Amino acid sequence: MRFLRTLVACALLLGIGTLAACSGNGSSSSASASQGGSSGGGESNSATQSAAASASSGGGGDLNSLVDALKPPNSTQTSRTDANGGVFIGWESTDSVDSLKTFYEGAIPKTGMKIFSTSNTSGTYVWVFAEADGSSHGGSVTITPSTSGGVGTTVVLTATS
């Protein structure tokens, strides 16, 4: 249970930091630069990103499968950070918060994960999940209305293997 509380705190801090970074004027250019200059949301770097995620998951593929299953529909990747055994990814989706809320309520259990916590504050939803109580394989998903002024949603996934 202590792990889950720590995970929630980290996810919220990282999510807030990402939202703040994405709301700045230069967010799209810095996102493109970090993805090798691709204007297609980093899709051309998917092989490199998959290799990095595979390496960070110890080659087991569990982290890759989790990321693939929890990628929001109609989205463009805005950031990605791979670390030893974990990943932090940001996306912008053209789907509404309500649509993505429905998506994640179904997608998370389909990965074999158990949702341990769901919260909603001012239209921002956060799910904390893991394989089992005390498991280190899990993470969190945060969705919030887009801060770019348009219709859409910002999604942040934090996951560990």
N, C-alpha and C positions, 0 to 999 in steps of 0.2 A: 504494500500500500504506500510505503514511503517513496518507492520508485515512481509510482503514478503521480503523487503530489509534486515531486520534483519535475517530472516530465511536463505536467500541466504548466507549472511556473515557467519553465524554459520555453515551452511552445508559445505561451502568451507574450513573453518578452521578445522572442524572435519574431513573432507575428507582428507585434507593434513596431519593431524596428524595420521590418520589411515594408509595412504600410507607410511609415514615415519616409523611407527611402524611395518608394514608388511614387509618392505624391510630389516629389521634387521635380523641377523643370527638366533636368537632364536624365530622367530615369530611362527613357527609351534608348538614348544613345549609349548609356553605360551598360544597359542590358545587352544591346547588340555587341558592344565591344567585348563583354565577358563571354559572349557566345561565338566568338570568332568573326564578328561583323555580319552575321546572318540576319537578314531582315525578316525571315520566316519563323521567328520565335525559337531558333536554335534547332530546328528539325534536321538541318544538315550536319549538326554535331551529335546526332542521336547515337551513332556508333561509339564515338568517343565517350559520351556520357554513360552509355551502357557499360562500357569497359571500366570506367572509373567506379561506377556503382557496384559492378561485379567484384572489383578489387577490394572495395571498402566493405563488402559483405562477406569477404573471405572466399569468394568464388562460388558460394552456395546458391546464389540466384534468388534467395528468398526476398532480399531487399529489392531487386529488380522487378520481381513479380508483383510485389506490393506497390511499388511506384507506378508500374504500368496499369494495375487495376484501379488505382486511385487518382489517375490523371483525369482532371475534369473535362467534360465534353466541351467542344467548341472553345478551346483555350489556346493561348500562346504562352510559352514558358518565358518568364521574365528574369528569373535568376535560378542558380543552382550552386550549392556548395556541398561537396562530398568530403567526408571526414572518415577517420578510421571507424568503420562499423556503422556509419550513419549518413544521412542525407537531409538537406534542407532545400526545398524547391518552392518557388513562387510562380504562379500563373495568373493571367488575366483571362477571364472567360466572358463570352458574350451572353451566357445564360444568366437568368435571374438568381438571386439568393434563394428564393423558394424552390426553383427547379434544382439547384445544386444541393439544397437541403435534402430533398427527396432522393437524389442520386446517391449521396453519401450514406444516408440511413439504410440503403440497400447494398451499396458497394462494400462498405467496411465489413459487415458480416460475411459476405461472399468470399472474402479473402481468408476466412478462417479466424479472423480476429474477433475478440469480444469487446464491445463498447463498455468502458468503465465509467465514463462521465460524459454528459452532454450539457452544454450551457448556452444560453442565449442572453446577450446583453446588447440592447439597442440595435438589433438587427444583425449582430455578429454572432455566428454559431461556432462552437468549438467541440470537437469530439476527441476524447482520449481513448485509445484502444491498445490492446496487447493480446498475445496468444492466450495468456492465462494470468491470473493474479501472481505478481512477482516475476513475470517473464520480462526479459530485456528486449525481446522482439516485439516491437509495436511502435506507437507514435501518436501523433495528433494531426488533425486537419482543422484549419481555421478558414471560414468563409466570411467575407464582409462586403458590403456594397462597394463598388469601385470608387476610388477617390479621384479618378480622372475626370469626373463630371458627366460621364456618359452612362449609358445603360450597361450593366455588366457587374461582374463580381471578381474580387481579388481572392485567390485561394493560396493558402500556405500549407505545405505538408512537411512535417518533421517525422522522420522514421529512423529506427535503429534495427540492426540485425541481431 
